[in-house]
Amino acid sequence: MRITILGASGLLGRPLKERWSGAEVCGFSTPDADIRDISQIHALLDRSRPEWVILAAAYTDVDGCETNPDLALAVNFRGAMNVAQAARRAAARLLFVSTDYVFDGTKSSAYETADPRNPINVYGRSKAEAEVGIFEILPNACIVRTSWLFGIGGKCFPDTILKVASTRPQIEVVNDQRGCPTYTPDLAEAIIQLCHLNAKGIVHVTNSGACSWFEFAQEIVLAAGLPTRVLPTSSDKIARPARRPANSVLSPRSLHEYGVETPAWQDALRRYLAERKTTA
């Protein structure tokens, strides 16, 4: 199997490239090929001749997207359309990494793949529009929605909490947003399995279980053995450019239909902390 990963230097791209065994894997980052330039993507796929293209490249700064919507749409929507068109020209399958933020967060239970998209911020809108456009170009594409990514080698919530908690006796974290933390090596393993299974359509992939950011922070501090107190607060007390959905929990039903399971997020967090120690 020949695999081309776009966004190979990112939080997800690195473990994807490292864990894919028994395949010819080519990984490219933005300096190698800017997805906003379709000619660069055509040239790249002509060289790598992939059977699967994994589009993990994106502008993922949610607040940055809100203050710079033109860039968000240029990368996350038009860039994705370029990759889809290039994949169709190369007769390659496409797996596109999307987000829980395509939903508005008003549902009281976990979101299923068929629930209507209704994003409440620019980042979510750019990804939602990309989902629709990709299926128009490649009806057999696979779209993996995920959430609350954390891992080694980039900015993520556990890393931020650990750095802040090491310098303060107490911290406040919002308790009115719920989602599913996802460890990038576990997401990478699931994506690899989905490609081997020739998956298509929308699949929700996260670590199992859900929590609030407050509960996530509590577990991080406890697992790291820090004495810092974690106190709950509400989103309206923390001014941020982009609104976040109150509930973005993704149902694992679509993943389980492929026979793929993921570990609990608490287990994933402990493995992340252990990996973080070895790479410090």
Stockholm file with secondary structure:
# STOCKHOLM 1.0

chainA/1-280         MRITILGASGLLGRPLKERWSGAEVCGFSTPDADIRDISQIHALLDRSRPEWVILAAAYTDVDGCETNPDLALAVNFRGAMNVAQAARRAAARLLFVSTDYVFDGTKSSAYETADPRNPINVYGRSKAEAEVGIFEILPNACIVRTSWLFGIGGKCFPDTILKVASTRPQIEVVNDQRGCPTYTPDLAEAIIQLCHLNAKGIVHVTNSGACSWFEFAQEIVLAAGLPTRVLPTSSDKIARPARRPANSVLSPRSLHEYGVETPAWQDALRRYLAERKTTA
#=GR chainA/1-280 SS CEEEEESTTSTTHHHHHHHCCSSEEEEECTTTCCTTCHHHHHHHHHHHCCSEEEECCCCCCHHHHHHCHHHHIIIIIIIHHHHHHHHHHTTCEEEEEEEGGGSCSCCSSCBCTTSCCCCSSHHHHHHHHHHHHHHHHCTTCEEEEECSEECTTSCCHHHHHHHHHTTCSEEEEESSCEECCEEHHHHHHHHHHHHHTTCCEEEECCCBCCEEHHHHHHHHHHHHTCCCEEEEECGGGSCCSSCCCSBCCBCSHHHHTTTCCCCBHHHHHHHHHHHHHHHC
#=GC SS_cons         CEEEEESTTSTTHHHHHHHCCSSEEEEECTTTCCTTCHHHHHHHHHHHCCSEEEECCCCCCHHHHHHCHHHHIIIIIIIHHHHHHHHHHTTCEEEEEEEGGGSCSCCSSCBCTTSCCCCSSHHHHHHHHHHHHHHHHCTTCEEEEECSEECTTSCCHHHHHHHHHTTCSEEEEESSCEECCEEHHHHHHHHHHHHHTTCCEEEECCCBCCEEHHHHHHHHHHHHTCCCEEEEECGGGSCCSSCCCSBCCBCSHHHHTTTCCCCBHHHHHHHHHHHHHHHC
//
